[in-house]
């Protein structure tokens, strides 16, 4: 296999330029947009994902809402009935 040395040099030059660009990249220095733009992008992404998989919509929205509703329903159940108050005394417990 005879490879052209100039082609290899070109590839090496391109690779070194790409590596240099990657090394010089900084998220803090880049201005890709603000909070609102990021929120809109994430919202659009989620809408696309829900359109592709309606089951995901059920598991990420409907199931948590159902679980919270069940949790609130369980908190309204009274397990203790109103009874007359009693004093706790040590003579109620057997001594060993």
Backbone as numpy.savetxt, mean C-alpha at the origin, in Angstrom:
# Nx Ny Nz CAx CAy CAz Cx Cy Cz
34.39 -16.03 -34.76 33.56 -14.86 -34.76 34.44 -13.62 -34.76
34.43 -12.96 -35.86 35.19 -11.72 -35.97 34.25 -10.55 -35.71
34.55 -9.81 -34.64 33.73 -8.66 -34.31 34.51 -7.40 -34.65
33.79 -6.42 -35.11 34.40 -5.16 -35.49 34.79 -4.39 -34.22
36.09 -4.06 -34.04 36.51 -3.35 -32.83 35.89 -1.96 -32.69
35.60 -1.31 -33.79 34.98 0.02 -33.69 33.55 -0.09 -33.15
32.86 -1.15 -33.54 31.49 -1.35 -33.05 31.50 -1.62 -31.55
32.46 -2.40 -31.09 32.59 -2.68 -29.67 32.92 -1.41 -28.92
33.78 -0.56 -29.48 34.11 0.71 -28.85 32.88 1.63 -28.78
32.05 1.61 -29.81 30.84 2.43 -29.82 29.87 1.95 -28.72
29.75 0.64 -28.61 28.87 0.09 -27.59 29.39 0.44 -26.20
30.69 0.31 -26.00 31.28 0.66 -24.70 31.06 2.14 -24.37
31.20 3.00 -25.39 30.99 4.43 -25.18 29.53 4.72 -24.79
28.61 4.08 -25.51 27.19 4.26 -25.18 26.87 3.75 -23.77
27.42 2.60 -23.41 27.18 2.04 -22.08 27.74 2.95 -20.99
28.91 3.50 -21.22 29.50 4.39 -20.21 28.69 5.68 -20.09
28.15 6.19 -21.20 27.30 7.38 -21.15 26.00 7.10 -20.39
25.42 5.94 -20.65 24.19 5.56 -19.94 24.46 5.40 -18.45
25.56 4.76 -18.10 25.91 4.60 -16.69 26.15 5.93 -16.01
26.77 6.86 -16.73 27.02 8.18 -16.17 25.70 8.93 -15.95
24.75 8.80 -16.88 23.45 9.43 -16.71 22.71 8.84 -15.51
22.81 7.52 -15.35 22.16 6.87 -14.21 22.81 7.30 -12.89
24.11 7.44 -12.88 24.80 7.85 -11.66 24.47 9.29 -11.29
24.24 10.14 -12.29 23.97 11.55 -12.04 22.50 11.84 -11.76
21.62 10.85 -11.93 20.20 11.06 -11.73 19.88 11.17 -10.25
19.04 12.12 -9.92 18.61 12.31 -8.54 17.12 12.63 -8.53
16.39 11.95 -7.67 14.96 12.22 -7.57 14.73 13.61 -7.00
15.59 14.02 -6.07 15.45 15.34 -5.45 15.68 16.46 -6.45
16.55 16.24 -7.41 16.88 17.28 -8.38 15.85 17.34 -9.50
15.15 16.23 -9.75 14.19 16.23 -10.85 12.88 16.87 -10.39
12.27 17.60 -11.28 11.00 18.24 -10.98 9.95 17.60 -11.87
9.39 16.48 -11.40 8.44 15.73 -12.21 7.01 16.15 -11.97
6.77 17.08 -11.12 5.41 17.52 -10.84 5.16 17.56 -9.35
4.02 18.06 -9.00 3.71 18.21 -7.59 2.84 17.10 -7.06
2.32 17.34 -5.90 1.49 16.36 -5.20 0.20 16.08 -5.97
-0.42 17.12 -6.49 -1.68 16.94 -7.22 -1.48 16.12 -8.48
-0.40 16.38 -9.18 -0.13 15.64 -10.40 0.12 14.16 -10.10
0.83 13.89 -9.03 1.08 12.50 -8.64 -0.22 11.82 -8.22
-1.07 12.53 -7.49 -2.34 11.97 -7.05 -3.24 11.65 -8.24
-3.28 12.54 -9.20 -4.08 12.30 -10.40 -3.55 11.10 -11.16
-2.23 10.99 -11.27 -1.63 9.87 -12.00 -1.94 8.54 -11.31
-1.85 8.51 -9.98 -2.13 7.27 -9.25 -3.61 6.92 -9.36
-4.48 7.93 -9.32 -5.91 7.69 -9.46 -6.24 7.12 -10.84
-5.64 7.69 -11.88 -5.85 7.16 -13.22 -5.36 5.72 -13.33
-4.21 5.45 -12.72 -3.65 4.10 -12.75 -4.59 3.11 -12.07
-5.14 3.50 -10.91 -6.07 2.61 -10.20 -7.34 2.37 -11.00
-7.84 3.41 -11.66 -9.04 3.24 -12.49 -8.79 2.27 -13.63
-7.63 2.36 -14.23 -7.27 1.43 -15.30 -7.17 0.01 -14.75
-6.55 -0.14 -13.57 -6.41 -1.46 -12.97 -7.78 -2.04 -12.61
-8.69 -1.21 -12.07 -10.02 -1.71 -11.73 -10.79 -2.09 -12.98
-10.56 -1.37 -14.08 -11.22 -1.72 -15.34 -10.75 -3.05 -15.88
-9.49 -3.37 -15.66 -8.95 -4.64 -16.14 -9.40 -5.80 -15.27
-9.54 -5.56 -13.98 -9.87 -6.65 -13.07 -10.96 -6.20 -12.09
-12.22 -6.48 -12.38 -13.29 -6.08 -11.47 -13.22 -6.83 -10.13
-12.61 -7.99 -10.12 -12.46 -8.74 -8.86 -11.60 -7.95 -7.89
-10.60 -7.26 -8.40 -9.74 -6.44 -7.54 -10.56 -5.33 -6.88
-11.50 -4.76 -7.61 -12.37 -3.73 -7.05 -13.17 -4.29 -5.88
-13.64 -5.52 -6.03 -14.41 -6.14 -4.96 -13.54 -6.34 -3.72
-12.34 -6.87 -3.92 -11.49 -7.18 -2.77 -10.87 -5.95 -2.13
-10.68 -4.88 -2.86 -10.04 -3.71 -2.29 -11.03 -2.68 -1.74
-12.27 -2.72 -2.20 -13.23 -1.72 -1.74 -14.42 -2.38 -1.02
-15.07 -3.33 -1.66 -16.30 -3.90 -1.10 -16.03 -4.73 0.16
-15.02 -5.56 0.14 -14.73 -6.41 1.30 -14.35 -5.58 2.53
-13.45 -4.60 2.44 -13.16 -3.78 3.62 -14.39 -3.03 4.14
-15.23 -2.52 3.25 -16.44 -1.83 3.69 -17.35 -2.80 4.42
-17.47 -4.01 3.90 -18.28 -5.03 4.56 -17.73 -5.39 5.93
-16.41 -5.55 6.03 -15.80 -5.88 7.31 -15.98 -4.76 8.34
-15.85 -3.53 7.92 -16.04 -2.39 8.84 -17.50 -2.34 9.29
-18.43 -2.59 8.39 -19.85 -2.61 8.74 -20.14 -3.70 9.76
-19.58 -4.88 9.55 -19.76 -5.98 10.50 -19.14 -5.62 11.84
-17.98 -4.98 11.82 -17.33 -4.56 13.07 -18.17 -3.57 13.85
-18.76 -2.60 13.15 -19.63 -1.64 13.84 -20.87 -2.33 14.38
-21.39 -3.29 13.64 -22.58 -4.02 14.11 -22.25 -4.81 15.38
-21.06 -5.40 15.42 -20.68 -6.18 16.60 -20.45 -5.31 17.83
-20.05 -4.07 17.64 -19.81 -3.20 18.80 -21.12 -2.76 19.45
-22.23 -2.86 18.74 -23.49 -2.44 19.33 -24.16 -3.56 20.14
-23.63 -4.77 20.10 -24.20 -5.87 20.87 -23.79 -5.70 22.33
-24.77 -5.85 23.22 -24.48 -5.76 24.65 -24.34 -7.17 25.20
-23.17 -7.48 25.70 -22.91 -8.80 26.26 -23.23 -8.87 27.75
-23.19 -7.75 28.42 -23.46 -7.71 29.85 -24.82 -7.04 30.07
-25.64 -7.72 30.82 -26.95 -7.16 31.14 -26.83 -6.26 32.36
-27.69 -5.29 32.43 -27.67 -4.39 33.59 -28.08 -5.19 34.82
-27.22 -5.23 35.77 -27.52 -5.93 37.02 -27.15 -5.02 38.18
-27.57 -5.44 39.34 -27.28 -4.61 40.51 -25.78 -4.63 40.81
-25.22 -3.53 41.23 -23.78 -3.49 41.52 -23.44 -4.35 42.73
-22.30 -4.99 42.68 -21.83 -5.82 43.79 -20.42 -5.38 44.16
-20.11 -5.50 45.43 -18.78 -5.16 45.90 -17.90 -6.39 45.82
-16.69 -6.22 45.36 -15.74 -7.33 45.34 -15.07 -7.42 46.70
-15.06 -8.59 47.26 -14.46 -8.79 48.57 -13.51 -9.96 48.48
-12.51 -9.92 49.32 -11.55 -11.02 49.31 -12.13 -12.31 49.86
-13.15 -12.25 50.66 -13.72 -13.48 51.21 -14.50 -14.27 50.13
-14.71 -13.66 48.96 -15.37 -14.39 47.88 -14.43 -15.40 47.23
-13.14 -15.24 47.39 -12.17 -16.13 46.77 -11.60 -17.08 47.81
-11.49 -18.36 47.48 -10.94 -19.30 48.46 -9.43 -19.09 48.64
-8.97 -19.23 49.85 -7.55 -19.11 50.14 -6.92 -20.50 50.12
-5.73 -20.60 49.64 -5.07 -21.90 49.59 -4.04 -22.01 50.64
